[in-house]
Each structure stands twice: as C-alpha cells, then as structure tokens.
Amino acid sequence: MNSKTKSFRELIVWKKSMKLVLEVYKLTKNFPKSETYGLVSQMRRAAVGIPSNVAEGYLRRHAKEYSQFINIAFASGAELETQLELSKELSYISISEYDSIISLLNEIMRMLNKLSQVLRSASQTNS
C-alpha cells in the first residue's frame, strides 16, 4: 500500500501497539483467576486487535480498505480504554499502571486518528 515503507512492521503505530499488547499481557497476568475468561480475555483480544488490524489494513490495495481496518483498530482501542478503566475501578491495576498504559494507548489512538484522516483524504483523491 505504501511506497515509503516495505512492511507494516516499519510503521511506528504498529510498533507502539505491539508494545501496548505486551503491557496488557503483563498487567492481566496478575488479575484474579475468575477473570481469565472474562475481562482478561476481552482486554487481550482488544489489545491484539489494534496491531493486527493495522497490519491487515496495510496490506490492502486501496486506501479506502486500509482506512476501514484503521477504524476497526481505533474501535478496539476504545474498547480497551473502557476495560482499563474498569480494571482500575475494580483495583485490578494501580493508578500508576493505569496512567502509564493509558498514556501509551492515547498516543496510539492519536496516531490511528491521523492515519485515518490521511487515508480518507487519499481515498477521496483517488475516487
């Protein structure tokens, strides 16, 4: 899709979202066992959805298709944000852990939003 990068692995948003996935896995490792198939599973799935959709979208032929996958990644980020908030309220994670991971998530969300804007503009230009 992009002539400047050879692989989605070169995208900063993909790299940062992979870091986020690892952080979510570390955080949820200490959640109560009763949450293994509930909140832990949901958080991990939402986190993994971000870099996965960035990667899949990158490999699409058209900006409009790419944009759709970025929107899905963005929605996964919003889902994860809600789950992190709940985790904090349930005292599964500390305020400092929450602040740290939310800061990274917010940075990724800004990057996804910007990428979505660029792709929408490109798809309108190519229409």
N, CA, C and O atoms as CSV, one atom per row, in Angstrom:
chain,resi,resn,atom,element,x,y,z
A,1,MET,N,N,0.825,-1.200,0.000
A,1,MET,CA,C,0.000,0.000,0.000
A,1,MET,C,C,0.861,1.253,0.000
A,1,MET,O,O,0.570,2.195,-0.737
A,2,ASN,N,N,1.900,1.285,0.799
A,2,ASN,CA,C,2.703,2.491,0.950
A,2,ASN,C,C,4.053,2.308,0.289
A,2,ASN,O,O,4.748,1.322,0.535
A,3,SER,N,N,4.424,3.266,-0.554
A,3,SER,CA,C,5.690,3.147,-1.274
A,3,SER,C,C,6.901,3.493,-0.404
A,3,SER,O,O,8.024,3.129,-0.752
A,4,LYS,N,N,6.699,4.178,0.705
A,4,LYS,CA,C,7.825,4.587,1.554
A,4,LYS,C,C,8.250,3.498,2.534
A,4,LYS,O,O,9.412,3.445,2.936
A,5,THR,N,N,7.332,2.646,2.912
A,5,THR,CA,C,7.660,1.564,3.836
A,5,THR,C,C,7.459,0.231,3.130
A,5,THR,O,O,6.550,0.077,2.314
A,6,LYS,N,N,8.303,-0.714,3.450
A,6,LYS,CA,C,8.250,-2.018,2.802
A,6,LYS,C,C,7.367,-3.000,3.560
A,6,LYS,O,O,6.927,-4.007,3.005
A,7,SER,N,N,7.113,-2.703,4.821
A,7,SER,CA,C,6.358,-3.627,5.660
A,7,SER,C,C,5.612,-2.857,6.747
A,7,SER,O,O,6.047,-1.794,7.189
A,8,PHE,N,N,4.494,-3.410,7.158
A,8,PHE,CA,C,3.751,-2.809,8.273
A,8,PHE,C,C,4.609,-2.763,9.532
A,8,PHE,O,O,4.366,-1.943,10.419
A,9,ARG,N,N,5.606,-3.634,9.617
A,9,ARG,CA,C,6.487,-3.680,10.787
A,9,ARG,C,C,7.305,-2.393,10.943
A,9,ARG,O,O,7.839,-2.121,12.018
A,10,GLU,N,N,7.399,-1.622,9.889
A,10,GLU,CA,C,8.123,-0.352,9.939
A,10,GLU,C,C,7.261,0.792,10.463
A,10,GLU,O,O,7.781,1.856,10.802
A,11,LEU,N,N,5.962,0.585,10.532
A,11,LEU,CA,C,5.051,1.637,10.979
A,11,LEU,C,C,5.186,1.858,12.484
A,11,LEU,O,O,5.119,0.912,13.269
A,12,ILE,N,N,5.375,3.103,12.872
A,12,ILE,CA,C,5.522,3.437,14.291
A,12,ILE,C,C,4.266,3.050,15.069
A,12,ILE,O,O,4.359,2.557,16.193
A,13,VAL,N,N,3.109,3.268,14.483
A,13,VAL,CA,C,1.862,2.935,15.172
A,13,VAL,C,C,1.766,1.428,15.413
A,13,VAL,O,O,1.238,1.000,16.439
A,14,TRP,N,N,2.266,0.629,14.488
A,14,TRP,CA,C,2.265,-0.826,14.679
A,14,TRP,C,C,3.228,-1.201,15.811
A,14,TRP,O,O,2.889,-2.007,16.678
A,15,LYS,N,N,4.420,-0.617,15.799
A,15,LYS,CA,C,5.419,-0.914,16.837
A,15,LYS,C,C,4.898,-0.540,18.224
A,15,LYS,O,O,5.036,-1.309,19.175
A,16,LYS,N,N,4.302,0.640,18.331
A,16,LYS,CA,C,3.788,1.090,19.628
A,16,LYS,C,C,2.608,0.228,20.081
A,16,LYS,O,O,2.464,-0.063,21.268
A,17,SER,N,N,1.777,-0.171,19.142
A,17,SER,CA,C,0.632,-1.001,19.523
A,17,SER,C,C,1.074,-2.413,19.917
A,17,SER,O,O,0.421,-3.051,20.743
A,18,MET,N,N,2.158,-2.903,19.347
A,18,MET,CA,C,2.711,-4.187,19.794
A,18,MET,C,C,3.238,-4.062,21.227
A,18,MET,O,O,3.084,-4.977,22.036
A,19,LYS,N,N,3.854,-2.930,21.526
A,19,LYS,CA,C,4.315,-2.676,22.901
A,19,LYS,C,C,3.117,-2.660,23.853
A,19,LYS,O,O,3.182,-3.199,24.958
A,20,LEU,N,N,2.033,-2.039,23.415
A,20,LEU,CA,C,0.810,-1.990,24.214
A,20,LEU,C,C,0.295,-3.401,24.500
A,20,LEU,O,O,-0.094,-3.702,25.628
A,21,VAL,N,N,0.289,-4.258,23.492
A,21,VAL,CA,C,-0.166,-5.641,23.679
A,21,VAL,C,C,0.648,-6.323,24.777
A,21,VAL,O,O,0.092,-6.966,25.666
A,22,LEU,N,N,1.956,-6.176,24.705
A,22,LEU,CA,C,2.818,-6.795,25.717
A,22,LEU,C,C,2.512,-6.259,27.111
A,22,LEU,O,O,2.509,-7.013,28.085
A,23,GLU,N,N,2.257,-4.960,27.205
A,23,GLU,CA,C,1.923,-4.356,28.502
A,23,GLU,C,C,0.594,-4.895,29.034
A,23,GLU,O,O,0.464,-5.169,30.227
A,24,VAL,N,N,-0.379,-5.043,28.155
A,24,VAL,CA,C,-1.679,-5.582,28.572
A,24,VAL,C,C,-1.515,-7.021,29.072
A,24,VAL,O,O,-2.096,-7.396,30.090
A,25,TYR,N,N,-0.735,-7.812,28.364
A,25,TYR,CA,C,-0.495,-9.190,28.809
A,25,TYR,C,C,0.174,-9.216,30.187
A,25,TYR,O,O,-0.185,-10.026,31.042
A,26,LYS,N,N,1.141,-8.331,30.394
A,26,LYS,CA,C,1.815,-8.272,31.702
A,26,LYS,C,C,0.840,-7.872,32.807
A,26,LYS,O,O,0.816,-8.478,33.878
A,27,LEU,N,N,0.038,-6.844,32.534
A,27,LEU,CA,C,-0.922,-6.372,33.539
A,27,LEU,C,C,-1.941,-7.439,33.896
A,27,LEU,O,O,-2.223,-7.667,35.072
A,28,THR,N,N,-2.490,-8.089,32.890
A,28,THR,CA,C,-3.587,-9.030,33.128
A,28,THR,C,C,-3.112,-10.360,33.717
A,28,THR,O,O,-3.921,-11.151,34.201
A,29,LYS,N,N,-1.822,-10.598,33.677
A,29,LYS,CA,C,-1.264,-11.830,34.249
A,29,LYS,C,C,-1.593,-11.948,35.742
A,29,LYS,O,O,-1.703,-13.052,36.275
A,30,ASN,N,N,-1.746,-10.809,36.402
A,30,ASN,CA,C,-1.997,-10.802,37.845
A,30,ASN,C,C,-3.462,-10.594,38.220
A,30,ASN,O,O,-3.779,-10.406,39.395
A,31,PHE,N,N,-4.346,-10.626,37.242
A,31,PHE,CA,C,-5.774,-10.469,37.532
A,31,PHE,C,C,-6.282,-11.726,38.251
A,31,PHE,O,O,-5.654,-12.782,38.174
A,32,PRO,N,N,-7.409,-11.611,38.944
A,32,PRO,CA,C,-7.988,-12.789,39.598
A,32,PRO,C,C,-8.295,-13.890,38.571
A,32,PRO,O,O,-8.650,-13.605,37.427
A,33,LYS,N,N,-8.155,-15.121,38.991
A,33,LYS,CA,C,-8.431,-16.269,38.110
A,33,LYS,C,C,-9.861,-16.231,37.579
A,33,LYS,O,O,-10.133,-16.704,36.475
A,34,SER,N,N,-10.762,-15.674,38.360
A,34,SER,CA,C,-12.165,-15.599,37.943
A,34,SER,C,C,-12.359,-14.724,36.704
A,34,SER,O,O,-13.400,-14.799,36.052
A,35,GLU,N,N,-11.367,-13.898,36.376
A,35,GLU,CA,C,-11.453,-13.013,35.210
A,35,GLU,C,C,-10.768,-13.584,33.966
A,35,GLU,O,O,-10.756,-12.940,32.917
A,36,THR,N,N,-10.196,-14.788,34.076
A,36,THR,CA,C,-9.440,-15.363,32.957
A,36,THR,C,C,-10.251,-15.387,31.665
A,36,THR,O,O,-9.743,-15.011,30.609
A,37,TYR,N,N,-11.498,-15.822,31.739
A,37,TYR,CA,C,-12.323,-15.929,30.532
A,37,TYR,C,C,-13.251,-14.734,30.360
A,37,TYR,O,O,-14.068,-14.700,29.440
A,38,GLY,N,N,-13.123,-13.766,31.241
A,38,GLY,CA,C,-13.925,-12.560,31.161
A,38,GLY,C,C,-13.077,-11.375,30.745
A,38,GLY,O,O,-12.692,-11.242,29.584
A,39,LEU,N,N,-12.798,-10.533,31.695
A,39,LEU,CA,C,-12.087,-9.284,31.428
A,39,LEU,C,C,-10.692,-9.504,30.836
A,39,LEU,O,O,-10.291,-8.776,29.928
A,40,VAL,N,N,-9.957,-10.486,31.329
A,40,VAL,CA,C,-8.604,-10.744,30.806
A,40,VAL,C,C,-8.671,-11.081,29.323
A,40,VAL,O,O,-7.930,-10.520,28.516
A,41,SER,N,N,-9.557,-11.993,28.973
A,41,SER,CA,C,-9.705,-12.408,27.572
A,41,SER,C,C,-10.124,-11.231,26.691
A,41,SER,O,O,-9.592,-11.050,25.596
A,42,GLN,N,N,-11.072,-10.440,27.168
A,42,GLN,CA,C,-11.552,-9.291,26.400
A,42,GLN,C,C,-10.453,-8.255,26.189
A,42,GLN,O,O,-10.298,-7.722,25.090
A,43,MET,N,N,-9.695,-7.973,27.239
A,43,MET,CA,C,-8.634,-6.966,27.139
A,43,MET,C,C,-7.534,-7.411,26.188
A,43,MET,O,O,-7.042,-6.627,25.377
A,44,ARG,N,N,-7.160,-8.660,26.296
A,44,ARG,CA,C,-6.109,-9.169,25.414
A,44,ARG,C,C,-6.566,-9.161,23.962
A,44,ARG,O,O,-5.805,-8.791,23.068
A,45,ARG,N,N,-7.804,-9.569,23.730
A,45,ARG,CA,C,-8.338,-9.580,22.367
A,45,ARG,C,C,-8.399,-8.163,21.795
A,45,ARG,O,O,-8.014,-7.941,20.647
A,46,ALA,N,N,-8.877,-7.210,22.587
A,46,ALA,CA,C,-8.961,-5.819,22.127
A,46,ALA,C,C,-7.572,-5.262,21.829
A,46,ALA,O,O,-7.369,-4.591,20.817
A,47,ALA,N,N,-6.620,-5.543,22.713
A,47,ALA,CA,C,-5.250,-5.049,22.513
A,47,ALA,C,C,-4.629,-5.642,21.252
A,47,ALA,O,O,-4.035,-4.919,20.452
A,48,VAL,N,N,-4.763,-6.948,21.072
A,48,VAL,CA,C,-4.203,-7.624,19.896
A,48,VAL,C,C,-4.868,-7.123,18.614
A,48,VAL,O,O,-4.247,-7.099,17.552
A,49,GLY,N,N,-6.125,-6.727,18.722
A,49,GLY,CA,C,-6.849,-6.229,17.555
A,49,GLY,C,C,-6.249,-4.967,16.958
A,49,GLY,O,O,-6.410,-4.712,15.764
A,50,ILE,N,N,-5.569,-4.187,17.756
A,50,ILE,CA,C,-5.011,-2.926,17.245
A,50,ILE,C,C,-3.890,-3.184,16.239
A,50,ILE,O,O,-4.039,-2.798,15.080
A,51,PRO,N,N,-2.778,-3.814,16.616
A,51,PRO,CA,C,-1.725,-4.032,15.617
A,51,PRO,C,C,-2.150,-4.996,14.511
A,51,PRO,O,O,-1.676,-4.889,13.379
A,52,SER,N,N,-3.036,-5.933,14.830
A,52,SER,CA,C,-3.495,-6.885,13.816
A,52,SER,C,C,-4.231,-6.172,12.688
A,52,SER,O,O,-4.009,-6.466,11.513
A,53,ASN,N,N,-5.099,-5.241,13.042
A,53,ASN,CA,C,-5.846,-4.508,12.020
A,53,ASN,C,C,-4.981,-3.501,11.283
A,53,ASN,O,O,-5.199,-3.249,10.098
A,54,VAL,N,N,-4.004,-2.924,11.965
A,54,VAL,CA,C,-3.049,-2.039,11.280
A,54,VAL,C,C,-2.306,-2.843,10.217
A,54,VAL,O,O,-2.150,-2.390,9.083
A,55,ALA,N,N,-1.852,-4.031,10.587
A,55,ALA,CA,C,-1.103,-4.884,9.654
A,55,ALA,C,C,-1.975,-5.325,8.486
A,55,ALA,O,O,-1.566,-5.232,7.329
A,56,GLU,N,N,-3.174,-5.803,8.791
A,56,GLU,CA,C,-4.050,-6.283,7.721
A,56,GLU,C,C,-4.441,-5.151,6.783
A,56,GLU,O,O,-4.454,-5.326,5.564
A,57,GLY,N,N,-4.757,-4.003,7.340
A,57,GLY,CA,C,-5.119,-2.858,6.508
A,57,GLY,C,C,-3.984,-2.410,5.616
A,57,GLY,O,O,-4.198,-2.048,4.459
A,58,TYR,N,N,-2.781,-2.434,6.152
A,58,TYR,CA,C,-1.602,-2.019,5.387
A,58,TYR,C,C,-1.456,-2.835,4.108
A,58,TYR,O,O,-1.017,-2.314,3.083
A,59,LEU,N,N,-1.818,-4.096,4.164
A,59,LEU,CA,C,-1.650,-4.986,3.016
A,59,LEU,C,C,-2.790,-4.900,2.003
A,59,LEU,O,O,-2.762,-5.590,0.985
A,60,ARG,N,N,-3.775,-4.075,2.267
A,60,ARG,CA,C,-4.877,-3.883,1.316
A,60,ARG,C,C,-4.421,-2.988,0.171
A,60,ARG,O,O,-3.513,-2.170,0.324
A,61,ARG,N,N,-5.054,-3.155,-0.953
A,61,ARG,CA,C,-4.630,-2.456,-2.174
A,61,ARG,C,C,-5.071,-0.996,-2.232
A,61,ARG,O,O,-4.419,-0.175,-2.877
A,62,HIS,N,N,-6.155,-0.678,-1.573
A,62,HIS,CA,C,-6.720,0.665,-1.709
A,62,HIS,C,C,-6.821,1.372,-0.355
A,62,HIS,O,O,-7.029,0.744,0.684
A,63,ALA,N,N,-6.669,2.675,-0.400
A,63,ALA,CA,C,-6.710,3.491,0.819
A,63,ALA,C,C,-8.034,3.335,1.559
A,63,ALA,O,O,-8.060,3.336,2.789
A,64,LYS,N,N,-9.131,3.200,0.819
A,64,LYS,CA,C,-10.440,3.063,1.455
A,64,LYS,C,C,-10.502,1.785,2.300
A,64,LYS,O,O,-11.029,1.798,3.412
A,65,GLU,N,N,-9.965,0.692,1.771
A,65,GLU,CA,C,-9.929,-0.565,2.525
A,65,GLU,C,C,-9.022,-0.435,3.748
A,65,GLU,O,O,-9.378,-0.861,4.847
A,66,TYR,N,N,-7.865,0.149,3.545
A,66,TYR,CA,C,-6.904,0.360,4.633
A,66,TYR,C,C,-7.577,1.163,5.744
A,66,TYR,O,O,-7.456,0.835,6.925
A,67,SER,N,N,-8.282,2.211,5.352
A,67,SER,CA,C,-8.961,3.080,6.307
A,67,SER,C,C,-9.978,2.309,7.149
A,67,SER,O,O,-10.123,2.570,8.343
A,68,GLN,N,N,-10.673,1.373,6.532
A,68,GLN,CA,C,-11.660,0.575,7.272
A,68,GLN,C,C,-10.986,-0.229,8.389
A,68,GLN,O,O,-11.516,-0.334,9.495
A,69,PHE,N,N,-9.822,-0.791,8.091
A,69,PHE,CA,C,-9.106,-1.559,9.109
A,69,PHE,C,C,-8.549,-0.654,10.207
A,69,PHE,O,O,-8.487,-1.053,11.370
A,70,ILE,N,N,-8.147,0.553,9.844
A,70,ILE,CA,C,-7.671,1.502,10.852
A,70,ILE,C,C,-8.825,1.897,11.768
A,70,ILE,O,O,-8.633,2.074,12.971
A,71,ASN,N,N,-10.016,2.036,11.203
A,71,ASN,CA,C,-11.190,2.347,12.023
A,71,ASN,C,C,-11.506,1.213,12.995
A,71,ASN,O,O,-11.916,1.464,14.128
A,72,ILE,N,N,-11.320,-0.024,12.560
A,72,ILE,CA,C,-11.533,-1.172,13.444
A,72,ILE,C,C,-10.489,-1.162,14.563
A,72,ILE,O,O,-10.813,-1.422,15.722
A,73,ALA,N,N,-9.245,-0.863,14.214
A,73,ALA,CA,C,-8.178,-0.765,15.217
A,73,ALA,C,C,-8.521,0.321,16.242
A,73,ALA,O,O,-8.321,0.141,17.443
A,74,PHE,N,N,-9.036,1.439,15.754
A,74,PHE,CA,C,-9.421,2.550,16.626
A,74,PHE,C,C,-10.530,2.110,17.588
A,74,PHE,O,O,-10.495,2.431,18.776
A,75,ALA,N,N,-11.505,1.378,17.064
A,75,ALA,CA,C,-12.602,0.879,17.903
A,75,ALA,C,C,-12.080,-0.094,18.960
A,75,ALA,O,O,-12.548,-0.085,20.098
A,76,SER,N,N,-11.123,-0.924,18.591
A,76,SER,CA,C,-10.505,-1.837,19.564
A,76,SER,C,C,-9.813,-1.047,20.669
A,76,SER,O,O,-9.839,-1.443,21.834
A,77,GLY,N,N,-9.199,0.063,20.302
A,77,GLY,CA,C,-8.556,0.929,21.287
A,77,GLY,C,C,-9.559,1.518,22.262
A,77,GLY,O,O,-9.295,1.593,23.462
A,78,ALA,N,N,-10.716,1.937,21.750
A,78,ALA,CA,C,-11.760,2.488,22.618
A,78,ALA,C,C,-12.299,1.414,23.560
A,78,ALA,O,O,-12.572,1.678,24.731
A,79,GLU,N,N,-12.446,0.210,23.034
A,79,GLU,CA,C,-12.888,-0.919,23.852
A,79,GLU,C,C,-11.876,-1.186,24.975
A,79,GLU,O,O,-12.253,-1.371,26.132
A,80,LEU,N,N,-10.607,-1.204,24.620
A,80,LEU,CA,C,-9.553,-1.438,25.609
A,80,LEU,C,C,-9.524,-0.327,26.655
A,80,LEU,O,O,-9.311,-0.594,27.838
A,81,GLU,N,N,-9.733,0.897,26.233
A,81,GLU,CA,C,-9.742,2.017,27.181
A,81,GLU,C,C,-10.818,1.817,28.247
A,81,GLU,O,O,-10.582,2.051,29.433
A,82,THR,N,N,-11.988,1.388,27.815
A,82,THR,CA,C,-13.087,1.123,28.745
A,82,THR,C,C,-12.722,0.002,29.714
A,82,THR,O,O,-12.991,0.092,30.912
A,83,GLN,N,N,-12.114,-1.045,29.189
A,83,GLN,CA,C,-11.728,-2.185,30.020
A,83,GLN,C,C,-10.623,-1.815,31.008
A,83,GLN,O,O,-10.605,-2.311,32.135
A,84,LEU,N,N,-9.714,-0.957,30.595
A,84,LEU,CA,C,-8.672,-0.485,31.509
A,84,LEU,C,C,-9.275,0.353,32.635
A,84,LEU,O,O,-8.874,0.238,33.793
A,85,GLU,N,N,-10.228,1.183,32.284
A,85,GLU,CA,C,-10.920,1.995,33.293
A,85,GLU,C,C,-11.611,1.088,34.312
A,85,GLU,O,O,-11.519,1.314,35.519
A,86,LEU,N,N,-12.296,0.074,33.822
A,86,LEU,CA,C,-12.963,-0.875,34.707
A,86,LEU,C,C,-11.950,-1.600,35.596
A,86,LEU,O,O,-12.188,-1.795,36.787
A,87,SER,N,N,-10.837,-1.989,35.017
A,87,SER,CA,C,-9.779,-2.673,35.777
A,87,SER,C,C,-9.255,-1.801,36.910
A,87,SER,O,O,-8.969,-2.283,38.005
A,88,LYS,N,N,-9.136,-0.516,36.625
A,88,LYS,CA,C,-8.693,0.425,37.664
A,88,LYS,C,C,-9.757,0.537,38.759
A,88,LYS,O,O,-9.439,0.500,39.947
A,89,GLU,N,N,-11.008,0.672,38.355
A,89,GLU,CA,C,-12.102,0.818,39.324
A,89,GLU,C,C,-12.254,-0.427,40.198
A,89,GLU,O,O,-12.649,-0.329,41.360
A,90,LEU,N,N,-11.941,-1.590,39.639
A,90,LEU,CA,C,-12.016,-2.844,40.397
A,90,LEU,C,C,-10.739,-3.114,41.200
A,90,LEU,O,O,-10.619,-4.138,41.873
A,91,SER,N,N,-9.796,-2.183,41.116
A,91,SER,CA,C,-8.490,-2.289,41.796
A,91,SER,C,C,-7.666,-3.487,41.322
A,91,SER,O,O,-6.870,-4.043,42.079
A,92,TYR,N,N,-7.867,-3.875,40.064
A,92,TYR,CA,C,-7.033,-4.924,39.471
A,92,TYR,C,C,-5.696,-4.347,39.026
A,92,TYR,O,O,-4.690,-5.054,38.965
A,93,ILE,N,N,-5.699,-3.047,38.716
A,93,ILE,CA,C,-4.458,-2.349,38.371
A,93,ILE,C,C,-4.379,-1.074,39.201
A,93,ILE,O,O,-5.397,-0.501,39.589
A,94,SER,N,N,-3.167,-0.651,39.462
A,94,SER,CA,C,-2.960,0.568,40.253
A,94,SER,C,C,-3.187,1.803,39.379
A,94,SER,O,O,-3.230,1.716,38.152
A,95,ILE,N,N,-3.327,2.923,40.023
A,95,ILE,CA,C,-3.497,4.182,39.296
A,95,ILE,C,C,-2.265,4.468,38.447
A,95,ILE,O,O,-2.389,4.940,37.318
A,96,SER,N,N,-1.091,4.190,38.971
A,96,SER,CA,C,0.132,4.445,38.186
A,96,SER,C,C,0.226,3.504,36.982
A,96,SER,O,O,0.668,3.919,35.911
A,97,GLU,N,N,-0.183,2.250,37.147
A,97,GLU,CA,C,-0.204,1.326,35.999
A,97,GLU,C,C,-1.206,1.810,34.956
A,97,GLU,O,O,-0.937,1.795,33.755
A,98,TYR,N,N,-2.363,2.238,35.446
A,98,TYR,CA,C,-3.396,2.763,34.554
A,98,TYR,C,C,-2.884,3.982,33.793
A,98,TYR,O,O,-3.005,4.056,32.570
A,99,ASP,N,N,-2.314,4.930,34.520
A,99,ASP,CA,C,-1.818,6.157,33.884
A,99,ASP,C,C,-0.775,5.853,32.816
A,99,ASP,O,O,-0.783,6.457,31.744
A,100,SER,N,N,0.101,4.937,33.106
A,100,SER,CA,C,1.164,4.583,32.170
A,100,SER,C,C,0.610,3.958,30.890
A,100,SER,O,O,0.992,4.350,29.787
A,101,ILE,N,N,-0.281,2.995,31.039
A,101,ILE,CA,C,-0.792,2.304,29.855
A,101,ILE,C,C,-1.776,3.180,29.077
A,101,ILE,O,O,-1.837,3.107,27.850
A,102,ILE,N,N,-2.537,3.998,29.782
A,102,ILE,CA,C,-3.466,4.913,29.101
A,102,ILE,C,C,-2.694,5.952,28.300
A,102,ILE,O,O,-3.125,6.343,27.215
A,103,SER,N,N,-1.578,6.393,28.815
A,103,SER,CA,C,-0.743,7.347,28.083
A,103,SER,C,C,-0.290,6.746,26.747
A,103,SER,O,O,-0.347,7.409,25.711
A,104,LEU,N,N,0.153,5.501,26.779
A,104,LEU,CA,C,0.565,4.818,25.551
A,104,LEU,C,C,-0.629,4.612,24.625
A,104,LEU,O,O,-0.525,4.840,23.420
A,105,LEU,N,N,-1.752,4.186,25.172
A,105,LEU,CA,C,-2.951,3.980,24.360
A,105,LEU,C,C,-3.404,5.287,23.719
A,105,LEU,O,O,-3.765,5.300,22.542
A,106,ASN,N,N,-3.393,6.378,24.467
A,106,ASN,CA,C,-3.803,7.673,23.912
A,106,ASN,C,C,-2.896,8.105,22.765
A,106,ASN,O,O,-3.366,8.656,21.770
A,107,GLU,N,N,-1.610,7.856,22.903
A,107,GLU,CA,C,-0.668,8.173,21.828
A,107,GLU,C,C,-1.000,7.360,20.577
A,107,GLU,O,O,-0.999,7.893,19.467
A,108,ILE,N,N,-1.277,6.091,20.755
A,108,ILE,CA,C,-1.638,5.218,19.632
A,108,ILE,C,C,-2.941,5.683,18.997
A,108,ILE,O,O,-3.058,5.714,17.772
A,109,MET,N,N,-3.914,6.043,19.811
A,109,MET,CA,C,-5.208,6.499,19.293
A,109,MET,C,C,-5.047,7.773,18.462
A,109,MET,O,O,-5.699,7.927,17.430
A,110,ARG,N,N,-4.188,8.680,18.904
A,110,ARG,CA,C,-3.931,9.895,18.115
A,110,ARG,C,C,-3.303,9.529,16.771
A,110,ARG,O,O,-3.658,10.096,15.737
A,111,MET,N,N,-2.375,8.585,16.794
A,111,MET,CA,C,-1.717,8.155,15.560
A,111,MET,C,C,-2.714,7.481,14.613
A,111,MET,O,O,-2.689,7.724,13.407
A,112,LEU,N,N,-3.580,6.646,15.156
A,112,LEU,CA,C,-4.597,5.990,14.333
A,112,LEU,C,C,-5.558,7.011,13.744
A,112,LEU,O,O,-5.949,6.903,12.581
A,113,ASN,N,N,-5.937,7.997,14.539
A,113,ASN,CA,C,-6.839,9.039,14.061
A,113,ASN,C,C,-6.212,9.809,12.903
A,113,ASN,O,O,-6.867,10.064,11.893
A,114,LYS,N,N,-4.955,10.172,13.052
A,114,LYS,CA,C,-4.245,10.901,11.993
A,114,LYS,C,C,-4.123,10.033,10.740
A,114,LYS,O,O,-4.353,10.509,9.628
A,115,LEU,N,N,-3.765,8.775,10.919
A,115,LEU,CA,C,-3.648,7.864,9.782
A,115,LEU,C,C,-4.988,7.713,9.071
A,115,LEU,O,O,-5.040,7.680,7.841
A,116,SER,N,N,-6.050,7.623,9.826
A,116,SER,CA,C,-7.390,7.523,9.248
A,116,SER,C,C,-7.720,8.760,8.416
A,116,SER,O,O,-8.277,8.642,7.326
A,117,GLN,N,N,-7.381,9.939,8.920
A,117,GLN,CA,C,-7.621,11.183,8.176
A,117,GLN,C,C,-6.848,11.198,6.862
A,117,GLN,O,O,-7.391,11.568,5.821
A,118,VAL,N,N,-5.590,10.797,6.914
A,118,VAL,CA,C,-4.747,10.766,5.710
A,118,VAL,C,C,-5.324,9.788,4.690
A,118,VAL,O,O,-5.382,10.092,3.499
A,119,LEU,N,N,-5.743,8.630,5.151
A,119,LEU,CA,C,-6.285,7.614,4.246
A,119,LEU,C,C,-7.617,8.046,3.646
A,119,LEU,O,O,-7.873,7.796,2.468
A,120,ARG,N,N,-8.468,8.693,4.442
A,120,ARG,CA,C,-9.739,9.202,3.904
A,120,ARG,C,C,-9.476,10.226,2.816
A,120,ARG,O,O,-10.121,10.218,1.768
A,121,SER,N,N,-8.526,11.103,3.076
A,121,SER,CA,C,-8.157,12.119,2.088
A,121,SER,C,C,-7.633,11.464,0.812
A,121,SER,O,O,-7.988,11.874,-0.293
A,122,ALA,N,N,-6.789,10.450,0.968
A,122,ALA,CA,C,-6.227,9.742,-0.191
A,122,ALA,C,C,-7.309,9.017,-0.973
A,122,ALA,O,O,-7.278,8.997,-2.203
A,123,SER,N,N,-8.267,8.420,-0.271
A,123,SER,CA,C,-9.316,7.681,-0.978
A,123,SER,C,C,-10.253,8.635,-1.711
A,123,SER,O,O,-10.796,8.277,-2.757
A,124,GLN,N,N,-10.454,9.848,-1.181
A,124,GLN,CA,C,-11.282,10.839,-1.873
A,124,GLN,C,C,-10.566,11.380,-3.099
A,124,GLN,O,O,-11.199,11.674,-4.113
A,125,THR,N,N,-9.253,11.512,-3.012
A,125,THR,CA,C,-8.447,11.981,-4.138
A,125,THR,C,C,-8.455,10.957,-5.269
A,125,THR,O,O,-8.470,11.318,-6.445
A,126,ASN,N,N,-8.444,9.671,-4.901
A,126,ASN,CA,C,-8.394,8.598,-5.893
A,126,ASN,C,C,-9.766,8.198,-6.410
A,126,ASN,O,O,-9.861,7.343,-7.291
A,127,SER,N,N,-10.832,8.795,-5.885
A,127,SER,CA,C,-12.190,8.432,-6.318
A,127,SER,C,C,-12.534,9.052,-7.644
A,127,SER,O,O,-13.637,8.850,-8.153
